[in-house]
Amino acid sequence: MVMVKKIRLSFCVLASMSLFFLGGCGAIATDSTSGIPGATAMLNVVAAENFYGDIVKQLGGNHVNVASILSDPNIDPHEYEASAQNAIAIQKADLVIENGLGYDAWMDKLLSASPNTHRNVLTAGNVADHKLPDNPHVWYGFDNILTIAQSITGELKRLDSTDATVFDRNFAAFQQSVKPLQQILVDLRARYNGVPVALTETIYLYQTIPIGLKVLTPFAFEKAIAEGNDPPADTVIAANDQISQKQVKVLIYNQQTVSPITTNLQNAAKKLHIPIVPVTETMPLGKTYQSWMKEQLTALQQALSGQMS
């Protein structure tokens, strides 16, 4: 089954985009490092998700204007509605970065409604060599993210060859900054390989697998929750039993994809004092990709060691 995030692009948004393109220009909001939208010496980049936007800023420095569409971790990505302002930013972009693998299929509508023959589009899932029905949450895999960052660097160099050495230097720095995260996975595997855990959805598999954690939650349950669907009844029973019988040491909980079923699991784990590790799909405000990932891994380490309060 294709893994599709349920994000809607409303008719009024498409109408607003059409009016904009017929009616002229307007200012766009960006999170650029310079604060000068459309500056001629800078590349305009739009990232569908803010973690990709953050990585572009790390790689491009003051040579890029970056606008991120999904940027609020308090909003369920499944229910996101694109805006006319998103379309304006995409229409002006030199480079657009999307996740692909069905995660942000709404981007296809925005791109087709915002024509720009000079715009390049990078699909992260493709460059990380994943295809449907692979797990779409590729940014949780550190090997994936390094491959994606290298491809972004290549796009920046192609669009701005004058600053190629800057982009190469920034990519080297990014590589170094991810090494401590990879080492945490190695260290956790050395101590907790085989420890049973529960997941509310597939997002964290890209880290539980290299750590060697034994995920007991039925995959059909995780997949259904990730897609915004109701899990099969037998998998709900199994997931609840694993908590009520304390078969798992930790519950890893996606706090952006919540349903009564996942809330019940969380409440049951709390009552039984099973540590709960919250994770998010969208990078929290004030974080970098690296600090976000490290904070979640630290919480997992504390939970596994019994040190979480």
C-alpha positions in Angstrom: 0.0 0.0 0.0 1.3 3.5 -0.9 2.2 5.4 2.3 0.5 8.8 1.9 0.3 11.6 4.4 -3.2 13.1 4.3 -2.4 16.8 3.6 -5.0 18.8 1.7 -4.6 21.5 -0.9 -7.9 23.4 -0.9 -9.6 24.9 -4.0 -9.4 28.4 -2.5 -5.6 28.1 -2.2 -5.4 27.1 -5.9 -7.7 30.0 -6.8 -5.6 32.4 -4.7 -2.4 31.2 -6.5 -4.0 31.8 -9.9 -5.0 35.3 -8.9 -1.5 36.1 -7.7 0.1 35.0 -10.9 -2.3 37.0 -13.0 -2.2 40.0 -10.8 1.4 40.8 -10.2 4.0 40.4 -7.5 4.1 40.6 -3.7 6.4 40.1 -0.8 7.0 36.6 0.6 8.0 35.6 4.1 11.3 33.7 4.3 13.6 32.5 7.1 16.7 33.6 5.2 19.9 34.3 6.9 20.1 37.7 5.3 16.5 38.8 5.7 16.5 40.1 2.1 13.9 38.2 0.1 14.9 37.8 -3.5 18.4 39.3 -3.1 20.1 38.9 -6.5 23.3 37.3 -4.9 21.3 34.6 -3.1 19.5 31.5 -4.2 15.9 31.1 -3.2 15.2 27.7 -1.8 11.9 26.3 -0.6 11.9 23.2 1.6 8.6 21.2 2.1 9.8 20.4 5.7 11.8 22.6 8.0 14.5 20.0 8.8 15.5 20.1 5.1 15.3 23.9 5.3 17.7 23.9 8.2 20.1 21.7 6.4 20.0 23.9 3.3 20.8 26.9 5.5 23.8 25.0 7.1 25.1 24.1 3.6 24.3 27.4 1.8 25.0 29.9 4.6 24.5 33.5 3.6 24.2 32.5 -0.1 20.6 31.1 0.3 17.2 32.4 1.2 15.3 29.5 2.7 11.5 29.2 3.2 10.2 26.1 4.9 6.5 25.1 4.5 6.0 22.5 7.3 7.5 24.2 10.3 5.2 23.8 13.3 5.7 20.6 15.4 2.3 21.3 17.1 0.4 20.7 13.9 -0.4 17.2 12.7 1.3 17.0 9.3 -1.5 14.8 8.1 -3.9 17.7 8.4 -1.7 20.4 6.9 -3.3 22.7 4.3 -1.0 24.5 1.9 -1.4 28.3 1.5 -1.2 30.7 -1.4 1.9 32.2 0.2 3.5 28.7 -0.1 2.8 28.7 -3.8 4.3 32.2 -4.2 7.5 31.1 -2.6 7.6 28.0 -4.8 7.0 30.0 -7.9 10.0 32.2 -7.1 12.3 29.4 -6.0 15.6 28.4 -7.7 15.5 25.1 -5.8 12.7 23.1 -4.1 13.3 20.2 -1.8 10.5 17.7 -1.1 10.6 14.4 0.8 8.8 12.3 -1.7 7.7 8.7 -1.1 4.1 9.9 -0.7 4.9 11.9 2.4 4.3 15.3 0.9 2.4 14.5 -2.3 0.6 17.9 -1.9 3.9 19.4 -3.2 3.1 18.1 -6.7 0.0 20.2 -6.8 1.9 23.3 -5.6 4.6 22.8 -8.1 2.2 22.3 -11.0 0.2 25.4 -10.0 3.4 27.5 -9.6 5.2 27.2 -13.0 8.9 28.1 -13.2 10.9 26.6 -16.0 14.2 27.5 -14.3 13.4 25.8 -11.0 15.1 22.6 -9.9 13.4 20.0 -7.7 15.2 17.6 -5.4 13.3 14.7 -4.0 15.0 13.5 -0.8 13.6 10.0 -0.9 14.9 9.4 -4.4 18.4 10.6 -3.8 18.6 8.4 -0.7 17.7 5.5 -3.0 14.3 4.7 -1.5 11.2 3.7 -3.4 7.6 3.1 -2.5 6.5 1.3 -0.4 9.6 2.1 1.7 9.3 3.9 5.0 9.0 7.6 3.9 10.6 9.1 7.1 14.0 9.0 5.5 15.3 12.0 7.4 15.5 9.9 10.5 18.3 7.8 9.0 21.7 9.5 9.3 23.2 7.7 6.3 20.2 9.0 4.3 20.6 12.5 5.6 24.2 12.6 4.6 23.4 11.4 1.1 20.6 14.0 0.9 22.9 16.8 2.1 25.5 15.8 -0.5 22.9 16.1 -3.2 21.7 19.4 -2.0 25.3 20.6 -2.0 25.6 19.5 -5.6 22.5 21.5 -6.5 23.8 24.6 -4.8 27.1 24.3 -6.6 25.4 23.9 -10.0 23.2 26.9 -9.4 26.0 29.0 -7.9 29.4 27.7 -9.1 31.2 30.9 -7.9 30.6 29.8 -4.3 31.3 26.1 -4.8 34.2 26.0 -2.3 32.0 27.5 0.4 29.3 24.9 -0.2 31.9 22.1 -0.1 33.4 23.4 3.1 29.9 23.6 4.7 29.1 20.1 3.6 32.3 18.8 5.2 31.3 20.6 8.4 27.9 19.1 8.2 29.4 15.6 7.8 31.5 16.1 10.9 28.5 17.3 12.9 26.5 14.1 12.1 29.3 11.8 13.2 28.4 12.2 17.0 24.8 11.2 16.2 26.0 8.1 14.4 28.3 7.3 17.3 25.3 7.5 19.7 23.6 4.8 17.7 26.7 2.6 18.0 26.9 3.2 21.7 23.2 2.5 22.2 23.5 -0.7 20.2 26.4 -1.9 22.4 24.2 -1.6 25.5 20.7 -2.2 24.4 20.7 -4.5 21.4 17.7 -6.7 21.6 15.8 -4.7 24.2 12.0 -4.8 23.5 10.3 -1.5 22.7 6.9 -0.3 21.4 6.4 2.3 18.6 3.2 4.1 17.8 4.2 4.4 14.1 7.0 3.7 11.6 8.8 7.1 11.9 11.5 5.8 14.4 12.4 2.6 12.6 15.3 4.3 10.9 16.9 4.5 14.4 15.6 1.5 16.3 16.9 -0.8 13.6 20.6 0.4 13.7 20.4 0.4 17.5 19.2 -3.1 17.4 16.0 -2.5 19.5 13.4 -5.3 19.2 10.2 -3.5 18.1 7.3 -5.7 19.3 4.5 -3.5 18.0 3.0 -5.1 14.9 4.2 -3.4 11.7 0.6 -3.2 10.4 -0.3 -1.2 13.5 2.6 1.2 13.0 2.0 1.6 9.3 -1.7 2.3 9.7 -1.1 5.0 12.3 1.6 6.5 10.0 -0.9 6.7 7.2 -3.7 8.1 9.4 -5.7 4.9 9.2 -7.3 2.7 11.9 -5.0 -0.3 12.6 -6.4 -3.8 12.2 -8.2 -4.9 15.4 -5.9 -7.8 16.2 -2.8 -5.4 16.0 -4.5 -3.0 18.4 -5.1 -5.9 20.9 -1.5 -7.0 20.5 -0.1 -3.5 21.0 -2.3 -3.0 24.1 -1.3 -6.4 25.6 2.4 -5.6 25.1 1.9 -2.5 27.3 -0.5 -4.0 29.9 1.8 -7.1 30.3 4.9 -4.9 30.4 6.5 -6.8 27.6 8.2 -3.6 26.4 10.8 -1.4 28.2 10.0 1.8 26.4 7.1 3.3 24.4 8.4 5.6 21.6 5.5 7.9 20.8 5.0 10.2 17.8 3.3 13.2 19.4 2.3 14.7 16.1 0.3 11.7 14.9 -2.2 11.1 17.7 -5.4 9.1 17.8 -7.6 7.7 20.6 -5.7 4.4 20.0 -2.3 5.9 20.5 -3.5 8.0 23.4 -4.8 4.8 25.1 -1.3 3.3 24.7 0.3 6.3 26.2 -2.0 6.4 29.1 -1.6 2.7 29.8 2.2 3.1 29.7 2.1 6.0 32.2 0.0 4.0 34.7 2.5 1.2 34.5 5.5 3.5 34.7 6.8 2.4 31.3 9.0 5.3 30.1 7.6 7.2 27.1 9.9 8.9 24.6 8.1 11.5 22.5 9.4 12.1 19.0 8.2 14.5 16.3 8.0 14.6 12.5 8.6 18.3 12.3 11.7 19.9 13.8 10.9 22.0 16.9 11.4 25.7 16.7 14.8 26.9 17.9 16.5 23.6 17.0 18.9 22.5 14.3 18.6 19.1 12.7 21.5 17.9 14.8 20.3 19.2 18.1 16.8 17.9 17.5 18.0 14.4 16.8 20.5 14.4 19.7 17.8 15.6 22.2 15.5 12.7 21.2 18.3 10.1 21.3 19.3 11.4 24.7 15.7 11.0 25.9 15.8 7.4 24.5 19.1 6.7 26.3 17.7 7.9 29.6 14.5 5.9 29.1 16.4 2.7 28.3 18.7 3.2 31.3 15.9 3.9 33.7 17.0 7.4 34.3 14.0 9.2 32.8 11.9 11.0 35.4 
